[in-house]
């Protein structure tokens, strides 16, 4: 599996370490899941916006067809 190096400030790294420890997880696992969650949320919002545009322009698209 490919890897990725990330840079954090000391304050950010301390917060990451504390949060991961609070959940009983490694920092790597916690950071991985946080990134995947953000990617999935972005995709969900993009799809939701597309659905909204299609619905809002449905009548216009019907008339132009």
Steps between C-alpha positions, in 0.01 A plus 500: 500500500630846417569752772481873553708719727315781674643790696335636811587776742585383850160622619319310222704187567424519873128532423515206258686287752253585779196429284638170372593392853153593627351267240757227567637522147830569333560847360543345155165323516325807635652730234422252221135476599471879537631554147274233350201649683581844359536360146170315525322805643629715213371245248164485678464879498599516132240238408238673713570831323472329162167347595377841615599665171333226297181530700499881486551502123273204426218708346739708290678189376166344409400807298835515322496132404 
